[in-house]
Amino acid sequence: MMEDMDLLEDLLQIERRLATGRGAEYREVLTDDALVIVPGAVLDKNACVAAMDSSPGWDEIAFESPRLVRSDGVAVVVYRFIGKRGDSGYAATLASSYRLPERRLFLHQQTPEV
């Protein structure tokens, strides 16, 4: 369905902006009650913004096999994330849940590859 493909592309564009951004991007996109689940931590909006402001960021990123799940007022984008920073890399399955139609992120979870 074309509408779902357009929505998926819009959400992936937001995900790329977040992956390459700093705290300001997260402050704009996250809902006030958002939770961000990363290995070893569950962050609220303020903690996530602070963490992103102190992060060195990625040198390279890639998204693989994106999928969209949609229900009443919610869209979830799931994909494999690959990031490189210097000589180290990170690969995980990411799931980001957005409220529609605003496209505001309220739940994000990372499941690292082992």
C-alpha positions in Angstrom: 0.0 0.0 0.0 1.5 3.3 -1.1 0.4 5.2 2.0 2.3 2.7 4.2 5.4 3.0 2.0 5.3 6.8 2.4 4.8 6.6 6.1 7.7 4.1 6.4 10.0 6.4 4.5 9.0 9.4 6.6 9.7 7.5 9.8 13.0 6.2 8.5 13.9 9.8 7.7 13.2 10.8 11.3 15.2 7.8 12.5 18.2 8.8 10.4 17.9 12.4 11.8 17.9 11.0 15.4 20.8 8.6 14.7 23.0 11.4 13.4 21.7 14.2 15.7 22.2 15.4 19.2 19.9 16.1 22.1 18.0 18.9 20.3 16.7 16.4 17.7 15.5 14.1 20.5 13.9 16.9 22.4 11.9 17.8 19.3 10.8 14.3 18.4 10.2 12.5 21.7 6.9 12.9 23.5 7.1 14.2 27.0 6.4 10.8 28.5 8.7 8.9 26.1 10.9 6.0 27.2 14.1 5.0 25.4 15.3 1.5 26.2 19.0 0.9 25.5 21.3 -1.8 26.7 21.5 -1.5 30.5 19.2 1.5 30.9 15.6 2.9 30.5 15.8 6.6 29.8 13.1 9.2 30.1 13.1 12.1 27.7 15.4 14.4 29.7 17.9 11.5 30.3 17.9 10.6 26.6 18.5 14.2 25.6 21.4 14.5 28.0 22.9 11.2 26.9 22.8 12.2 23.3 24.4 15.6 24.1 27.3 13.7 25.7 27.6 11.0 23.0 30.4 11.3 20.4 27.9 10.3 17.6 28.4 7.8 14.8 30.9 8.0 12.0 28.7 5.8 9.8 25.2 4.4 10.0 23.1 1.9 8.0 19.6 0.7 8.3 18.6 -2.8 7.0 15.3 -4.6 6.4 12.9 -1.9 7.6 9.4 -3.0 8.4 6.3 -1.1 9.4 3.5 -2.2 11.8 0.5 0.1 11.9 -2.5 0.2 14.2 -5.0 2.8 15.4 -3.0 6.0 15.9 0.3 4.2 16.2 3.1 3.2 13.8 6.1 1.1 14.7 9.2 1.0 12.5 11.5 -2.0 13.1 14.9 -2.4 11.4 18.5 -3.6 11.8 20.8 -0.7 12.8 24.6 -0.8 12.1 26.7 2.0 13.5 30.5 2.5 13.4 32.5 4.9 15.6 36.2 4.7 15.1 37.3 1.1 15.2 34.2 -0.1 17.1 30.8 -1.1 15.7 27.3 -1.7 17.0 24.6 -3.8 15.5 21.1 -4.1 16.9 17.4 -4.5 16.1 15.6 -1.3 16.8 11.9 -0.7 17.3 10.5 2.8 17.4 6.9 3.5 18.2 5.3 6.8 16.9 2.0 8.5 17.7 0.1 9.4 14.6 -0.5 11.7 12.9 2.0 13.8 14.8 4.9 11.4 14.2 6.2 11.8 17.7 8.3 9.0 19.2 7.0 7.6 22.5 8.8 4.3 22.8 12.2 3.2 21.4 13.9 -0.1 22.2 17.3 -1.5 21.1 18.1 -5.2 21.1 21.8 -5.6 20.5 23.1 -8.5 18.4 25.2 -10.9 20.4 
